[in-house]
Amino acid sequence: MTSEERVVVIGGGLAGLRLADRLGPAAAVTVLGEESHVPYNRVLLAEVLAGRYAPEVTALPAPGPVLRRGVRAVRVDRAERAVHCDDGTVAGYDTLVLATGSNAVLPPLRGLFEPGGRELPDGVHAFRTMDDCLALSAAVRPGVRAVVIGGGLLGVSAARALAARGAVVVLAQQGERLMERQLDADSSALLATHLTGLGVEIHTECRVRGLTTTTPAPPAFEARRSGGGAPGNGAAPGQRRVTGVELADGYRLDADVVVLACGVRPRTGLAQAAGLEIRKGIVVDDELRTSDPRIYAIGDCAEHAGQVYGLAGAALEQADALAAVLTGGSAPYTGTRALTRLTLGGTGDGSLDLAAFGETTPLPGDDVVRLTDGTRRTYRKVVLRGDRLVGGVLLGELSTVGALARTWEGGEAPHDLFHLLTDDGGH
């Protein structure tokens, strides 16, 4: 890549800005960022919702003039090598990078949308963007009844944050345990105990069927019926407002606020319309190149070797790898060994830190080493396959997670497992 080559990056999030930073000020880079906010670290949104951080604390390093905020790419013309934007501008490129991220999954719930409509009822929120976070934060106050649908990493984070704000929180998880993609049964049970201690009511193996809503009467009708006054539920006249969540077994949960934390889906619409190969995400090779040799993809939207990561660590590694490719490097991207970390704040009884990596559920023939300390509320488990560390879970105390993760990432044989698992060398 030369300084004259035009690099256009669609996506002003973590991956896109990291790439622009790695390419440096000498490169002719333009980043198109759909959101009007100052770029932020999405990982910290739960802390903003909990009231622990102000929104500005989440800001990423200032990208400078390379970023065009509030500009949405609407079409990629591969023949012209041009990106058409919603403000009428056209950005020509020699190299195009798709860092379009992912969208929150909106489940097919009865009552979520009106026939032919796409507007969520008042009180129903996704939890993916800063706008989502700020809208949800404005709706929450002590005593508000909040139902979180989804018990994965996002749902657990949202439930904890809402409880910290004084909401009465119910978490509904369709699977048999919380964070089932990252945690084993024992650590998931400990997590559930901790959340329950924070006041969160948890329902697992619980399928949500639909939402119940109400529509406030127009002001004139309301005045005749009640003798004056505006509707008191916060919704504008004629706008639907959520009142509850219906479960498949017929049980109904009252709700003032509903959070949809049902996972994310790669944003592939632009790539698909441009004729690029799409499976779960935008298919890329070991150089992060799509089926068009002038177009690359990184971050949540990219699928490499059948894997869509959806994690910040993978997005950063892919951005670094692509920067090396574009500046003449030859080291291929071989995938990311992802480590999940989460801190669940508490009041009075402290917080709970957790980390999970690799395969936390053993296969037949694997060895498992597990240490549990009920007094200190710690749980540590590692899975060994032959002489290799293939996964682990830690709750309550993470001082050894760095050493364990390095051993796992390096594919090394752990020489002294007790030193890796404990703070005192196993004594």
For each residue, the residues with C-beta under 8 A, 3 or more apart:
1: 5 7 23 27 95 326 327 328
2: 5
3: 26 27 28
4: 28
5: 1 2 27 28 94 95
6: 28 30 91 92 93 94 95
7: 1 23 27 28 29 30 93 94 95 96 97 326
8: 29 30 31 32 83 91 92 93 95 96 97
9: 12 16 19 20 29 30 31 32 96 97 99
10: 16 32 73 76 83 96 97 98 99 100 270
11: 15 16 31 32 33 34 97 98 99 100 101 299 301
12: 9 16 17 31 32 33 34 35 39 63 67 69
13: 16 17 33 39 42 99 101 299 315
14: 17 18 41 42 60 299 312 315 316 319
15: 11 18 19 99 101 298 299 300 315 316 318 319
16: 9 10 11 12 13 19 20 31 33 97 99 298 299 319
17: 12 13 14 20 21 31 39 60 61 63 67
18: 14 15 21 22 315 316 319 320
19: 9 15 16 22 23 97 99 298 319 322 323
20: 9 16 17 23 27 29 31 63 66 67
21: 17 18 24 61 63
22: 18 19 319 320 323
23: 1 7 19 20 27 29 323 326 327
24: 21 27
25: 64
26: 3
27: 1 3 5 7 20 23 24
28: 3 4 5 6 7
29: 7 8 9 20 23 66
30: 6 7 8 9 66 68 91
31: 8 9 11 12 16 17 20 63 66 67 68
32: 8 9 10 11 12 68 71 72 73 83 85 91
33: 11 12 13 16 39 67 68 69 70 71
34: 11 12 70 71 72 73
35: 12 39 69 70 129 130 131
36: 69 70
37: 40 55 69 130 131
38: 56 59 60 69
39: 12 13 17 33 35 59 60 63 67
40: 37 44 45 55 58 59 60 130
41: 14 44 58 59 60 312
42: 13 14 45 128 129 312
43: 312
44: 40 41 47 48 53 57 58
45: 40 42 48 49 58 127 129 130 132 133
46: 49 50 157 158 160 161
47: 44 50 52 53 57 58 161
48: 44 45 51 52 53 54 55 57 58 130 133 134 137
49: 45 46 127 133 136 137 140 158 161 162 165
50: 46 47 53 160 161 164 165 345
51: 48 137 164 165
52: 47 48 164 345
53: 44 47 48 50 57 58
54: 48 57
55: 37 40 48 58 130 133 134
56: 38 59
57: 44 47 48 53 54
58: 40 41 44 45 47 48 53 55 130
59: 38 39 40 41 56 62
60: 14 17 38 39 40 41 63
61: 17 21
62: 59
63: 12 17 20 21 31 39 60 66 67
64: 25 67
65:
66: 20 29 30 31 63
67: 12 17 20 31 33 39 63 64
68: 30 31 32 33 71
69: 12 33 35 36 37 38
70: 33 34 35 36
71: 32 33 34 68 85 86 87 89
72: 32 34 85 86
73: 10 32 34 76 83 84 85 86 270
74: 84 85 86 270
75: 83 84 270 273 274
76: 10 73 82 83 84 96 270 271 273 274 295
77: 80 81 82 83 84 274
78: 81 274 275 292 294 295
79:
80: 77 92
81: 77 78 92 93 94 96 294
82: 76 77 90 91 92 93
83: 8 10 32 73 75 76 77 90 91 92 93 96
84: 73 74 75 76 77 90
85: 32 71 72 73 74 88 89 90 91
86: 71 72 73 74
87: 71
88: 85
89: 71 85
90: 82 83 84 85
91: 6 8 30 32 82 83 85
92: 6 8 80 81 82 83
93: 6 7 8 81 82 83 96 294
94: 5 6 7 81 294
95: 1 5 6 7 8 294 295 296 326
96: 7 8 9 10 76 81 83 93 294 295 296
97: 7 8 9 10 11 16 19 295 296 297 298 322
98: 10 11 270 271 282 290 295 296 297 298 301 302
99: 9 10 11 13 15 16 19 297 298 299 301 315 319
100: 10 11 266 267 268 270 271 299 300 301
101: 11 13 15 266 267 299 300 301
102: 128 264 265 266 267 300 301 310
103: 128 264 265 267
104: 126 127 128 132 260 262 263 264 265
105: 260 262 263 264 265
106: 112 120 126 260 262
107: 112 149 208 260 262
108: 112
109: 112 208 209 210 211
110: 209 210 211 246
111: 121 210 211 212 213 246
112: 106 107 108 109 120 121 124 210 211
113: 117 118 119 120
114: 117 119 240
115:
116:
117: 113 114
118: 113
119: 113 114
120: 106 112 113 124 125 126
121: 111 112 124 211 213 239 240 241 242
122: 234 235 236 239 240 241 242
123: 139 234 235 241 242 255 256 257 258
124: 112 120 121 211 242 257 258 260
125: 120 132 135 136 139 257 258 259 260
126: 104 106 120 129 132 259 260
127: 45 49 104 132 133 136 154 158 259 260 261
128: 42 102 103 104 132 264
129: 35 42 45 126 132 133
130: 35 37 40 45 48 55 58 133 134
131: 35 37 134 135
132: 45 104 125 126 127 128 129 135 136
133: 45 48 49 55 127 129 130 136 137
134: 48 55 130 131 137 138
135: 125 131 132 138 139
136: 49 125 127 132 133 139 140 257 259
137: 48 49 51 133 134 140 165
138: 134 135
139: 123 125 135 136 144 256 257
140: 49 136 137 144 146 162 165 166 167 257
141: 144 165 166 167
142: 165 166 167
143: 166 167 168
144: 139 140 141 166 167 168 256 257
145: 167 168 170 254 255 256 257
146: 140 162 167 168 169 170 255 256 257 258 259
147: 169 170 171 172 245 253 255 257 258 259
148: 151 155 158 159 162 169 170 171 172 258 259 261
149: 107 155 172 208 245 258 259 260 261 262
150: 154 155 172 173 174 259 260 261 262 263
151: 148 155 156 171 172 173 174 175 177 178 179 180 202 204
152: 155 156 178 179 180 181 261 263
153: 156 157 179 181 182 340 342
154: 127 150 157 158 261 263 264
155: 148 149 150 151 152 158 159 171 173 259 261 262
156: 151 152 153 159 160 171 178 179 191 195 342 344
157: 46 153 154 160 161 342
158: 46 49 127 148 154 155 161 162 259 261
159: 148 155 156 162 163 169 171 195 200
160: 46 50 156 157 163 164 195 198 200 344 345
161: 46 47 49 50 157 158 164 165
162: 49 140 146 148 158 159 165 167 169 257 259
163: 159 160 166 167 169 195 198 199 200
164: 50 51 52 160 161 198 345 347
165: 49 50 51 137 140 141 142 161 162
166: 140 141 142 143 144 163
167: 140 141 142 143 144 145 146 162 163 257
168: 143 144 145 146 199
169: 146 147 148 159 162 163 199 200 201
170: 145 146 147 148 200 201 202 203 253 255
171: 147 148 151 155 156 159 178 195 200 201 202 203
172: 147 148 149 150 151 203 206 208 245 247 253
173: 150 151 155 177 178 202 203 204 205 206
174: 150 151 205 206 207 208
175: 151 180 204 205
176: 180 204 205
177: 151 173 180 183 185 188 189 192 204
178: 151 152 156 171 173 183 188 191 192 195 202 204
179: 151 152 153 156 182 183 188 191 356
180: 151 152 175 176 177 183 188
181: 152 153
182: 153 179 340 356 360 393
183: 177 178 179 180 187 188 191 354 356 360 393
184: 187 188 360 361 381 393
185: 177 188 189
186: 189 190 370 372 379 381
187: 183 184 190 191 354 356 360 379 381 393 395
188: 177 178 179 180 183 184 185 191 192
189: 177 185 186 192 193
190: 186 187 193 194 377 379 395 396
191: 156 178 179 183 187 188 194 195 344 352 354 395
192: 177 178 188 189 195 196 202 204
193: 189 190 196 197
194: 190 191 197 198 344 346 352
195: 156 159 160 163 171 178 191 192 198 200 202 344
196: 192 193 199 200 201 202
197: 193 194 346 349
198: 160 163 164 194 195 344 346 347
199: 163 168 169 196
200: 159 160 163 169 170 171 195 196
201: 169 170 171 196
202: 151 170 171 173 178 192 195 196
203: 170 171 172 173 206 247
204: 151 173 175 176 177 178 192
205: 173 174 175 176
206: 172 173 174 203 247 248
207: 174 247 248
208: 107 109 149 172 174 245 246 247 248
209: 109 110 246 247 248
210: 109 110 111 112 245 246
211: 109 110 111 112 121 124 242 244 245 246 258
212: 111 242 243 244 245 246 252
213: 111 121 240 241 242 243
214: 233 240 241 243
215: 235 238 239 240 241
216: 222 231 233 235 236 237 238 239 241
217: 221 222 225 231 237
218: 221 222 237 238
219: 222 223 230 237
220: 223 224
221: 217 218 224 225
222: 216 217 218 219 225 226 229 230 231 237
223: 219 220 226 227 228 229
224: 220 221
225: 217 221 222
226: 222 223 229
227: 223
228: 223
229: 222 223 226 232
230: 219 222
231: 216 217 222 234 235 237
232: 229
233: 214 216 241
234: 122 123 231 241
235: 122 123 215 216 231 239 240 241
236: 122 216 239
237: 216 217 218 219 222 231
238: 215 216 218
239: 121 122 215 216 235 236
240: 114 121 122 213 214 215 235
241: 121 122 123 213 214 215 216 233 234 235
242: 121 122 123 124 211 212 213 255 256 257 258
243: 212 213 214 254 255
244: 211 212 252 253 254 255
245: 147 149 172 208 210 211 212 252 253 255 258
246: 110 111 208 209 210 211 212 250 251 252
247: 172 203 206 207 208 209 250 251 252 253
248: 206 207 208 209
249:
250: 246 247
251: 246 247
252: 212 244 245 246 247
253: 147 170 172 244 245 247
254: 145 243 244
255: 123 145 146 147 170 242 243 244 245 258
256: 123 139 144 145 146 242
257: 123 124 125 136 139 140 144 145 146 147 162 167 242
258: 123 124 125 146 147 148 149 211 242 245 255
259: 125 126 127 136 146 147 148 149 150 155 158 162
260: 104 105 106 107 124 125 126 127 149 150
261: 127 148 149 150 152 154 155 158
262: 104 105 106 107 149 150 155
263: 104 105 150 152 154
264: 102 103 104 105 128 154 300 310
265: 102 103 104 105
266: 100 101 102 280 281 282 300 301 302 303 308 310
267: 100 101 102 103 270 300 301
268: 100 271 272 278 281 282 301
269: 272 273
270: 10 73 74 75 76 98 100 267 273 274
271: 76 98 100 268 274 276 278 282 290 295 297 301
272: 268 269 275 276 278
273: 75 76 269 270
274: 75 76 77 78 270 271 292 295
275: 78 272
276: 271 272 282 283 290 291 292 295
277: 282 283 290 291
278: 268 271 272 281 282 283
279: 283 303 306
280: 266 303 306 308
281: 266 268 278 297 300 301 302 303 308
282: 98 266 268 271 276 277 278 290 297 301 302 303
283: 276 277 278 279 290 291 303
284: 287 288 289 290 296 297 298 302 303 304
285: 288 289 304
286: 304 332 333 334
287: 284 296 322 325 332 333
288: 284 285 296 297 298 302 304 318 321 322 325 333
289: 284 285 293 295 296
290: 98 271 276 277 282 283 284 295 296 297
291: 276 277 283
292: 78 274 276 295
293: 289
294: 78 81 93 94 95 96
295: 76 78 95 96 97 98 271 274 276 289 290 292
296: 95 96 97 98 284 287 288 289 290 322 325
297: 97 98 99 271 281 282 284 288 290 301 302
298: 15 16 19 97 98 99 284 288 301 302 315 318 319 322
299: 11 13 14 15 16 99 100 101 302 314 315 318 319
300: 15 100 101 102 264 266 267 281 308 309 310 315
301: 11 98 99 100 101 102 266 267 268 271 281 282 297 298
302: 98 266 281 282 284 288 297 298 299 308 318
303: 266 279 280 281 282 283 284 306 307 308
304: 284 285 286 288 307 318 333 335
305: 335
306: 279 280 303
307: 303 304 335
308: 266 280 281 300 302 303
309: 300 313 314 315 336 338
310: 102 264 266 300 314
311: 314 315 336 338 340
312: 14 41 42 43 315 316
313: 309 316 317 336 338 339
314: 299 309 310 311 317 318 336 338
315: 13 14 15 18 99 298 299 300 309 311 312 318 319
316: 14 15 18 312 313 319 320
317: 313 314 320 321 333 336
318: 15 288 298 299 302 304 314 315 321 322 333 336
319: 14 15 16 18 19 22 99 298 299 315 316 322 323
320: 18 22 316 317 323 324
321: 288 317 318 324 325 331 332 333
322: 19 97 287 288 296 298 318 319 325 326 333
323: 19 22 23 319 320 326 327
324: 320 321 327 328 329 331
325: 287 288 296 321 322 329 330
326: 1 7 23 95 322 323
327: 1 23 323 324
328: 1 324
329: 324 325
330: 325
331: 321 324
332: 286 287 321
333: 286 287 288 304 317 318 321 322
334: 286
335: 304 305 307
336: 309 311 313 314 317 318
337: 357 358 408 409
338: 309 311 313 314 357
339: 313 355 356 357 401 405
340: 153 182 311 354 355 356 357
341: 353 354 355 398 401
342: 153 156 157 353 354 355
343: 351 352 353 354
344: 156 160 191 194 195 198 351 352 353 354
345: 50 52 160 164 351
346: 194 197 198 349 350 351 352
347: 164 198
348:
349: 197 346
350: 346
351: 343 344 345 346
352: 191 194 343 344 346 377 395 396
353: 341 342 343 344 394 395 396 397 398
354: 183 187 191 340 341 342 343 344 393 394 395 396 398
355: 339 340 341 342 393 394 398 401 405
356: 179 182 183 187 339 340 360 391 392 393 394
357: 337 338 339 340 360 391 392 404 405 408
358: 337 383 389 390 391 392 408
359: 362 363 383 390 391
360: 182 183 184 187 356 357 381 383 391 392 393
361: 184 383 391
362: 359 366 367 368 383
363: 359 366 385
364:
365: 385
366: 362 363 383 384 385 390
367: 362 383 384 385
368: 362 381 382 383 384
369: 381 382 384 417 421
370: 186 379 380 381
371: 378 379 380 381 421 422
372: 186 378 379 380
373: 376 377 378 379 396
374: 377
375:
376: 373 396 397
377: 190 352 373 374 395 396
378: 371 372 373 394 395 396 397
379: 186 187 190 370 371 372 373 393 394 395 396
380: 370 371 372 392 393 394 395 397 400 421 422
381: 184 186 187 360 368 369 370 371 392 393 394
382: 368 369 389 391 392 404 417 420 421
383: 358 359 360 361 362 366 367 368 389 390 391 392
384: 366 367 368 369 387 388 389 390 414 417
385: 363 365 366 367 388 390
386:
387: 384 413 414
388: 384 385 411 412 413
389: 358 382 383 384 392 404 407 408 412 414
390: 358 359 366 383 384 385 408
391: 356 357 358 359 360 361 382 383 408
392: 356 357 358 360 380 381 382 383 389 404 408
393: 182 183 184 187 354 355 356 360 379 380 381
394: 353 354 355 356 378 379 380 381 397 398 400 401 404
395: 187 190 191 352 353 354 377 378 379 380
396: 190 352 353 354 373 376 377 378 379
397: 353 376 378 380 394 400 423
398: 341 353 354 355 394 401
399: 423
400: 380 394 397 403 404 420 421 422 423
401: 339 341 355 394 398 404 405
402: 405 406
403: 400 406 407 420
404: 357 382 389 392 394 400 401 407 408 420 421
405: 339 355 357 401 402 408 409
406: 402 403 409 410
407: 389 403 404 410 412 414 420
408: 337 357 358 389 390 391 392 404 405 411
409: 337 405 406
410: 406 407
411: 388 408
412: 388 389 407
413: 387 388
414: 384 387 389 407 417 420
415:
416: 419 420 425 426
417: 369 382 384 414 420 421
418: 421 422 425 426
419: 416 422 425 426
420: 382 400 403 404 407 414 416 417
421: 369 371 380 382 400 404 417 418 426
422: 371 380 400 418 419 425 426 427
423: 397 399 400
424: 427
425: 416 418 419 422
426: 416 418 419 421 422
427: 422 424
